[in-house]
């Protein structure tokens, strides 16, 4: 794996190498593993957001199988291609030239290359920073460590590689479970595979890795033994198990979603949001719910939702891409689609769908209605069964309903159309023309009555 065209990476700021070249066959999905969503966001985006928050100035993403998907989903990133794929050590080696060529103005020279995994998305920014800082702590021999490795203590160590420490707490070796003896298997500290490595030494160590193992691959973990053999220090930083969970299958993806949601619910409760049944509320990665809001059971938040203080979201409501003002009420069984913008004190009741519409303060849409591509003015009232007919099969059109207007039940407003302030639409009307302010508009066939007809009809049967 030797490549002598190396450059001193400490001439630039800290870097991260994100490994995302795996086949992901256990996921059994046409969507690349690292693009599988958690809380409405591809898992690799969770990781990259933490990389940003940790202040790491640049990063290289190593791709392989299915790389077109990943590269298309991450425009503007720096990529290195691993093809064919010969293990994690080989993957980092493939990033060599990209690391040399990558440029950034962020941060100062620090000399750390952090190796992360695209399918381990929950590593916190604080953990990344701690890992890099631990490597630079001066030891008893007055030297920095060459490598810092992230470990964890799982409830079930199972077949994880064990991290064997010396009397000073530094890392002597990583022993794979299948190679470990009984004493080593009793060690509870396990290897996550995540490392921070001195950039001056990284590729010297990488170049010494061989593939003399059963799989015939170049393993990144081998640099620990190589570093120790050259009398370099290797230190350990510990993280919670949930932070380093890897995701390789749909069952593990479901577990990761559960872990993320549990943590997010705890944050919401701590922030003063009332969750009547926390386990049944599902947040997106960017959901904002202000203190004082109340969320009833079985509510789903898709991406892009903001809920104001004092607002109540009733059960079985689905919200995405929308804003809800303060002291409003939504649901039960309401659907707020992208572009729904509800003002303060708005009431949206059961089986109401709103899409790309502004509902101004105090307006009411109590039940069984669809409002799309529209404005509903302040304090207007929309009766049951009202729809804005916004689509002709080719184009969308706008409906404007004025302040204080009253729309009778079972009305159809055929866009483009405007209902003026204070106007009243009689129940059962189909409105195709603009209605002036404070007018009554009604469209109905004349009602006829034939006395005794019903009795005659029944007598036939």
Buried (B, 14 or more C-beta within 10 A) or exposed (E): BEEEEBBEBBEBBBBBBBBBBBEBEBBEBEBBBBBBBBBBBBBBBBBBBBBBEBBBBBBBBBBBBBBEBBBEBBEEBBBBEBEEBBBBBBBBBBBBBBBBEBEBEEBEEBBBBBBBBBBBBBBBBEBBBBBBBBBBEEEEEEEBBBBBBBBBBBEEBEEBBBBBBEEEEBBBBBBBBEEBEEEBEEBEBBBBBBBBBBBBBBBBBBBBBEBEEEEEBBBBBBBBBBBBEEEBBBBBBBBEBBBBBEBBBEEBBEBBBEBBBEEBBEEBEEEEBBBBEBEBBBBBBBBBBBEBBBBBBBBBBBBBBBBBBBBBBBBBBBBBBBBBBBBBBBBBBBBBBBBBBBBBBBBBBBBBBBBBBBBBBBBBBBBBBBBBBBBBBBBBBBBBBBBBBBEEEEEEBBBBBBBBBBBBBBBBBBBBBBBBBBBBBBBBBEBEEBBEEEEEBEBEEEEEEEEEEEEEEEEEE
